[in-house]
Amino acid sequence: MPLIPEEPQIHESAQGPRATPASGRTAPTPRPVPGPRPAAPSRPGRPGPVRPAPPVQRTPRDAAAKPGPSGPAADAAAPATPQIQLIPASAEGALDAAEEAVDLLLDSGRAPGDVLVITTGEQHPWAAHELSFGETSYWAQHDAGDDVFYTDATVAGRAASRPVVVVAVNGGAEAAAASALSLAHSRATALLIVCGDPQRINSVLGTSV
């Protein structure tokens, strides 16, 4: 009961008038001195320490702003899947279709070193010719990256990624074709061109291209 200490003052003030006739103890009037208690407003002076509080709030706001841009950055860093094009051709004509596709790519401005060609059946004549000089010389040309590189599904796993990969489904077992298409998809960074029988390609992929 915090009001108890004030009660005696109230009684004394009541008795004050009684003492007034005794000696004019008007002095009791200073009792309003308790008025200084309003000095409690000095507490508002504490806003000084409150000021640092706002900057503390600004800090979290800045921190919250930082994660914002990271979201779009992650999206920009997300790897893009290559565009896929299908050129209908028979197994016998798949290699010729691949050659035509390469010519069109080069004519459109693609650098020769941007293109990798994979065959699922018989090797491309260029690959067969270069391998006749040994694998070291053959793969050295691949590593140089100065020209179109031709390889077959059996060794294509050693080939590095290139912007454009052309697959000629010109024969070979279904497993070889499936392996070549899967590998080509992982190696192409911009465009994957598949030349062959659409029905066979779709059956190998398990879905239409």
Residue pairs with C-beta under 8 A, 6 or more apart in sequence:
9 31
9 34
12 28
12 31
13 28
13 31
16 25
16 28
16 31
19 25
19 28
20 26
80 189
82 165
82 185
82 188
82 189
82 190
82 191
82 192
83 190
83 191
83 192
84 185
84 191
84 192
84 193
84 194
84 209
85 191
85 192
85 193
85 194
86 193
86 194
86 198
86 201
86 209
87 97
87 98
87 101
87 193
87 194
87 195
87 196
88 196
88 197
88 198
89 96
89 97
89 195
89 196
89 197
90 196
90 197
91 121
91 169
91 170
91 171
91 196
91 197
91 200
92 170
94 168
94 169
94 170
94 195
94 196
95 119
95 122
95 124
95 168
95 170
95 195
97 168
97 195
97 196
98 117
98 119
98 166
98 167
98 168
98 193
98 195
101 166
101 193
101 195
102 115
102 117
102 148
102 166
105 114
105 115
105 164
105 166
106 112
106 115
106 148
110 163
110 164
112 146
112 147
112 148
113 145
113 146
113 147
113 148
113 162
114 162
114 163
114 164
115 148
115 149
115 162
115 163
115 164
115 165
115 166
116 148
116 149
116 151
116 159
116 162
116 164
116 165
116 166
116 184
116 187
116 188
117 124
117 148
117 149
117 150
117 151
117 165
117 166
117 167
117 168
118 151
118 152
118 153
118 156
118 159
118 165
118 166
118 167
118 168
118 180
118 183
118 184
119 127
119 150
119 151
119 152
119 153
119 167
119 168
119 170
119 180
120 152
120 153
120 167
120 168
120 169
120 170
120 171
120 172
120 176
120 177
120 180
120 196
121 152
121 168
121 169
121 170
121 171
121 172
121 176
122 170
122 171
123 131
123 150
123 152
124 150
124 152
124 168
126 150
127 138
127 150
127 151
127 152
130 137
130 138
130 141
131 138
139 158
141 147
141 149
142 149
142 151
142 158
142 159
142 160
145 162
149 159
149 162
151 158
151 159
153 172
153 176
153 177
153 179
153 180
153 183
154 176
156 180
156 183
156 184
156 187
157 183
159 187
160 187
161 186
161 187
161 188
161 189
162 187
162 188
162 189
163 188
163 189
163 190
163 191
164 188
164 190
164 191
164 192
164 193
165 184
165 185
165 187
165 188
165 191
165 192
165 193
166 193
166 194
166 195
167 180
167 181
167 184
167 192
167 193
167 194
167 195
167 196
168 195
168 196
169 177
169 180
169 181
169 194
169 195
169 196
169 197
169 200
169 201
169 204
170 196
172 180
174 203
174 204
177 196
177 200
177 201
177 204
178 204
178 205
181 194
181 201
181 204
181 205
184 192
184 194
185 192
194 201
194 209
198 209
201 209
202 208
202 209
